[in-house]
């Protein structure tokens, strides 16, 4: 597996709440019905997650907000359910796994997304290649089990 894309975003929760109050239609445009039922802090984290995902995908024009929904697994960990424009971009890039981490504390919501793939897709954007300075013997093996890819791209997460 190779890293296909990385994205990070932060949102000031109070400012986000003010924006939602000033522009009520924004919630309908950005969030699915289930996402709209969450607290403002949780919505801010989900907004940051969608922004981080768009950045990891190379921020192409035409991605639809509702095509990436942050949902929770049985253990409460968030992950993306993707469809439509977002799923097509993931396929184009060869994405096989999405890692998602969300947080909100001290008035700030944040999200980080890492996309993994087999390297067969089109690059998400320009990359700088830096020669490795760490010998392979010092690299710890990953403890992350592979996930299945289908209609949903699952990922590791913390809340």
N, C-alpha and C positions, 0 to 999 in steps of 0.2 A: 504494500500500500504506500502511496505517496500523498503528501498534502497537496490538495488541489486549490484550496483557498482558505483565507483566514479573514474574519471580520470581527470588529468590536465596536460597541456603541454605548454611550451613557446618556441618561435623560434626567434632568432636574424634575423631580416628581411634582413639586408645587407649581412650577411653570407649566408642566404638562397638564395638570388639573385645571389651571386657569385657561389654557388653550381649549380643553374639552368643554369647559363652561361657556367660553366665548363662541365656540364653533361646534355646536352639538352634532352636526352632520359628520364631523370628523370621525367619531367613534364608529358610525355605520360604514364609512369608507374604508377604515383601517382594520377593524376587528370583525371577526365572525360573531354570530349570536352568542355562542358559549363564552368567547373572550370578553364580550361586553358585560357579562355578569360578574366579572371579577372586580376586586378593589382597584382604586386608582393606582396604587403602588404596583400592583400586579400587572395592570394594563401598561404602565410605563415600562416595566421590564419586558413585556411582550412586544411593545413598540421597538424597544432597543434590540430585541432579538431579531425582529424582522429587518431592521436596518442593518444589523450585523450580518445577517444572511445575505442580503442584497450585496453588501460589500464583498463578502466571500465569493459570491457568484460573479464578481466583476462589474456589478452595478449596471447591467444592460438595461436599455430602455424597454418598456413594455411589461415589466413584471407587475402582477396584480397582487395587492395586499392580501386578499382573501385566499390566494393560492398557497399561502404559507400560514398554517395555524399552529400555535403553540398549544399542545395538549399535554396531559399527564398520564404516566403509566400507573399501574396498581400501587407502586411504592411511592407515588407522588412526584417522581422525577419528570421534569418537562422535556419534551422532544417535539420535533416538527412533523406535522402531517402536511405533505405537499401534494399539489395537483396542478394541472393546467400549465401556465407559463413558467412557474417555478420548477415543476417537475421536468418540463422540457429542457430547461437550462441545466438542471442537474444531469440529465441524460447526456446532453451535449458535452458537458465537462467530464463525463465519466465518473461522477460522484457515486460512491457506494456506501458511504457512511457519513453521518452528520453528528458532530459533537456539539452540544449546547450547554452553556452554563449561564444561569441567571442569578442576579442578586439585587436586593434593594435594602439600603441602609443609609442612615444619616442624610435622608432627603434625596438620595441619588439612586436611580435604577441603572443596572448595567447588564450587558450580555456579551458573550463571546461565542463565536461559531468557528469551528474548524471542519473543513470538508476533506474527506479522504477518498481516494479513488485508485484505480489501477494504472493511471497514467496514460490511458488510451484516448482521453478526451482532448478537446481544444483548450489551451490554457485560458484561465480567467482574465489574465492581464499580463503586463510585462513583469518579468522576474529577474532578479539578480542572482546569479549563481556564485556561491561562495564555497571555496574548497573546504572540506571537513577538516577540523583540527583535533577532533576527538577520535581516538582509535576505537574500532568496533568492539574491542574487548571491554571497554569501560562503559558501554551503553547497556543499560538494564533492559531486559525484554519487557514488552508491553504486557500488562495484566488485563488488558481490555479484550474481551471476547468479541469475535466478529458478529455483526448483526445482520439480519436479513434485509434485503432491499426489495420492496414491492411498491405498493401504493404509498407507503410511509417510509421515510428515511429516519431511522431511529438514531439516537445518540446518547452519549454519556451526559449526565447533567447534575448540577447541584442547585438548590434553591436557597 
